Amino acid sequence: MKRLLYISTARSILDASELEELLSKSRAANTKADLTGLLVVGGRRFLQVLEGPDEAVIRTYERIKSDPRHFALVKLHDKAVEGRAFGSWSMGYEQGGEAAASASLADQVNAMVASIADPTLRAYFIGFAETHAGT
Ligand SMILES: Cc1cc2nc3c(=O)[nH]c(=O)nc-3n(C[C@H](O)[C@H](O)[C@H](O)COP(=O)(O)O)c2cc1C
């Protein structure tokens, strides 16, 4: 099992219905592929973690990488893990900026990642949420 974290930039900001479609398709595909994870959207930036069987993570990441809705993917973390940190989400989701009270993005993300044992991984999410609160 592995866990992969990347950051990327949206070509243009997705509106609520576009995001909802992206999430519902991703959740359905992830459930089938036994993947779990979390997607945080802050302005034009995406931060996403995918975890599950090696093959499924690799295959899904390859597909996500070629998605024209975003570009400049940078892998931040790619590790073999013993268990899941996001086991209850086929794809958890948080958004910064106008759609959420900006001050609460950091709080919400903090709560979502509180149970992650890996401090580096937790720090990526918290740093991202703080940077993008209100963007
Ligand atoms: C930011 C972002 C995150 C995504 N996350 C996932 C995901 O977790 N799982 C997934 O199957 N597809 C995800 N996708 C969608 C894939 O890139 C792709 O559009 C989808 O799997 C359908 O692929 P297909 O059109 O080749 O069938 C994501 C796309 C973007 C832009």
The ligand as an SDF file (V2000), in Angstrom:
LIG
                    3D

 31 33  0  0  0  0  0  0  0  0999 V2000
   -7.6900   17.9850   -8.9220 C   0  0  0  0  0  0  0  0  0  0  0  0
   -8.2160   16.6980   -9.4890 C   0  0  0  0  0  0  0  0  0  0  0  0
   -8.3710   15.5900   -8.6610 C   0  0  0  0  0  0  0  0  0  0  0  0
   -8.8480   14.3840   -9.1580 C   0  0  0  0  0  0  0  0  0  0  0  0
   -8.9730   13.3130   -8.3220 N   0  0  0  0  0  0  0  0  0  0  0  0
   -9.3640   12.1220   -8.8140 C   0  0  0  0  0  0  0  0  0  0  0  0
   -9.4450   10.9750   -7.9700 C   0  0  0  0  0  0  0  0  0  0  0  0
   -9.1870   11.0180   -6.7740 O   0  0  0  0  0  0  0  0  0  0  0  0
   -9.8460    9.8090   -8.5350 N   0  0  0  0  0  0  0  0  0  0  0  0
  -10.1620    9.6990   -9.8510 C   0  0  0  0  0  0  0  0  0  0  0  0
  -10.5000    8.6140  -10.2990 O   0  0  0  0  0  0  0  0  0  0  0  0
  -10.1200   10.7670  -10.6560 N   0  0  0  0  0  0  0  0  0  0  0  0
   -9.7200   11.9820  -10.1800 C   0  0  0  0  0  0  0  0  0  0  0  0
   -9.6750   13.0680  -11.0130 N   0  0  0  0  0  0  0  0  0  0  0  0
  -10.2400   12.9480  -12.3580 C   0  0  0  0  0  0  0  0  0  0  0  0
   -9.3210   12.2970  -13.3450 C   0  0  0  0  0  0  0  0  0  0  0  0
   -8.3070   13.2120  -13.6800 O   0  0  0  0  0  0  0  0  0  0  0  0
  -10.1160   11.8950  -14.6020 C   0  0  0  0  0  0  0  0  0  0  0  0
  -10.7540   12.9920  -15.1350 O   0  0  0  0  0  0  0  0  0  0  0  0
  -11.1740   10.8730  -14.2720 C   0  0  0  0  0  0  0  0  0  0  0  0
  -10.5900    9.8170  -13.6000 O   0  0  0  0  0  0  0  0  0  0  0  0
  -11.8690   10.3530  -15.5270 C   0  0  0  0  0  0  0  0  0  0  0  0
  -10.9300    9.8660  -16.3920 O   0  0  0  0  0  0  0  0  0  0  0  0
  -11.3420    9.3850  -17.8630 P   0  0  0  0  0  0  0  0  0  0  0  0
  -12.0620   10.5490  -18.4680 O   0  0  0  0  0  0  0  0  0  0  0  0
  -10.0090    9.0970  -18.5140 O   0  0  0  0  0  0  0  0  0  0  0  0
  -12.2000    8.1990  -17.6380 O   0  0  0  0  0  0  0  0  0  0  0  0
   -9.1890   14.2890  -10.5380 C   0  0  0  0  0  0  0  0  0  0  0  0
   -9.0290   15.4020  -11.3620 C   0  0  0  0  0  0  0  0  0  0  0  0
   -8.5520   16.6010  -10.8600 C   0  0  0  0  0  0  0  0  0  0  0  0
   -8.4090   17.7930  -11.7760 C   0  0  0  0  0  0  0  0  0  0  0  0
  1  2  1  0
  2  3  1  0
  2 30  2  0
  3  4  2  0
  4  5  1  0
  4 28  1  0
  5  6  2  0
  6  7  1  0
  6 13  1  0
  7  8  2  0
  7  9  1  0
  9 10  1  0
 10 11  2  0
 10 12  1  0
 12 13  2  0
 13 14  1  0
 14 15  1  0
 14 28  1  0
 15 16  1  0
 16 17  1  0
 16 18  1  0
 18 19  1  0
 18 20  1  0
 20 21  1  0
 20 22  1  0
 22 23  1  0
 23 24  1  0
 24 25  2  0
 24 26  1  0
 24 27  1  0
 28 29  2  0
 29 30  1  0
 30 31  1  0
M  END
$$$$
